[in-house]
Amino acid sequence: MAAYEQAHQDRPSDRGGDDDVEGVTRAVLTASRLLVALSARSLAAVEDRVTLPQFRLLVVLSTHGNAKLVTLAERLGVNPSTAMRMLDRLIVGGLAEREVNPANRRETVLRVTPEGHRLVEDVTAGRRREIAAIVERLAPEQRSALIDALTAFTAAGGEPSVPADGSDGYPLGWTSDLPAHHDM
């Protein structure tokens, strides 16, 4: 609770109106630091089994389903050889596997095993529990304001919404479908 009180003490009473881009940017950066810490803690439980890049590969396969190596590498934004090295380690760990494409026997498709799906679900559930515990400490009107603000923020950034059924379509927010925006 001390951090919550400190955040409210540090907030200037006059926020500069609706155009306080710097204040909003600072608040979002602070919140993102918290969210990264929550994500890191959720991954710490499985760090003996997978690295962050390997987990990301599992997330992409879990989200998009079976894929050829080239497609998987494109979705991850890595070279196919890099994706193959990550995948090889996941295969050894029983979290992913290769199989011959029944529609085209010359192709190999990659998929997450049931154990790999469980790992992704466990990490995601841990992160969800930690976020829920923080949200529960907010007053109802703060929760409503946070929903509005975060919905607008993620929409402006092109991030797809989490499905209403409670599943996390992108457990760590990675998708290659987001528009890139760079100020030069």
N, C-alpha and C positions, 0 to 999 in steps of 0.2 A: 504494500500500500504506500510505502514511502516514495517509491518511484512515481506512482500516480500523483501523489501530492506535490512532489518536486516538479513534475511536468506542468502542473497547473500554476505553481509559483513562478516558474521561469517564463510562462507565457505572458507577453506584454498585454496590458489591458486594452491598448489601442492597437489593433492588428493591422492597421493600414487599410482598412476597408476590404472590399472584395478582390482587389487587385494585388494582394500581398503574395506574389509569386514566390518570393524568397522565403517567407514564413511557411507557406504550404510545402515548398520544396524541403525545407528543414524537417518539418513534421513527417513527411513521407519518408525521407531518408532515415529518420529515427525509427519509424514504424518498420521500415524494411530491414533495419538492423535486427530488430526483435524477431521478425518473421524468419530471417536467415538463421538466427540462433535457434529458433524452434525447429526449423527444418534440419539443422545440423544435429540437434539433440535426438530427433526422431531417427536419423541415420546412424547415430552412434551405437544404437542397439544392434546394428547389423554390420558394423564396420569391419568385423573379423571375416565377413563373408563377401562383401562387395565394396568397391570404391564408389565415389560419387559418380564418375563417368559410367561405370558399369550399371549402377542403379538407374541412371538416366536412360541407358539402353533398354533396361527392363521396362521402364515406364513407357517408352515409345512403343515397344512391342506389345505391352499390355493394352495400351490405348488404341493402337492402330491394327493390331492383329498380326498374323503371319506376314512376313515380308522377305523379299529377296535382299541379298547383301547390299546391292547398289542403292536400293530404295531406302533401306535402313540407314546407310551411311549419309544419304542426302538429308533424311529427317533429323539426323544428329548433327549435321554440318561438319562431318569428318571425312577423311579418306576411307575408301573401302578396306584398305589394309589395317587401319586403326580400328575400325568397327570389327573386323575379323579377329584381331588380337583380344579385344574386350570380350567378344562373343566366345572365343575359345576358353577363356577363363570361366565364364558363366556356365558353359557346357560341362567343364570339369567339375564345377560345383553343383551340378544338377539343377540349375536354375533356367537354362535355355537348352534348346536342341535344334539340330538340323534334320530336315527330312526331305525326301525327294518329292517334288511337286507331282501329285497324281495326274494333273492335267498336262504336264509337260515333263517327262522323265529326265530331260537334260538339265532341268533347273532344280536348284536346292532352295528350299524356303526355311526361314528361321522362325522359331516360335518360343514363347515362354512356356516353361513346364508348370504344372499345378503348384509345385513348390515355389517357383519364381513369382507366380501370381500371389501366393500367400505372403511372400516377403514384401511385395509392393503394397498389398493391402494392410499388412501390419505396420509398416512405416507410415503410411497415410493415416491410419487410424490413430497412431500415437500422436502425430502432428495435430490431427483434428481434436483430440482430447485436450491437448495443451492450449490450443486456441480457444476452445469452448470454456476452459477454466478462466481464461483472461476475460473473455466476453461476459461471463457471468458476473464479474466484478463491476461491470458498467451499469449505470442506471438505465432504465428502459428508454428514456428519451435520448441518451447517448448512443444506445444500440441502434435506434432508428436513424439518427444522424449519421452514424458510421456506415450503415447499409447504404444510405443515399450517397454519401461521399465516395465510398469505395466502389460502388456500382458505376458512378460517373467516371471515376479515375480509371477503372479497368476498361470501360467502354472506350474512353479516349485513347487508351493504349492498344486497343484491338484485342484484348484478352477475352477468350470465350468464357461464358459463365459456367460455374460448376453446376452440374445437373441438380434439379430440385429433389431427386431421389436420395440425395446425400452422398452419392458416389463422387469421386474426384476424377473428372475426365482427364485432367492433366495434373497428377499429384504433386508435381513440383513446378508447375506453371510453364513447362517447356513445350513449345510447339514451333515448328518451322513455318507455320502458316501466318504468323503475325507480320504486319507490315513493318519494315525497318524505317526509322526516321533518324536522320543524322543532320545536324546543323553544321554547315561547313563555313 
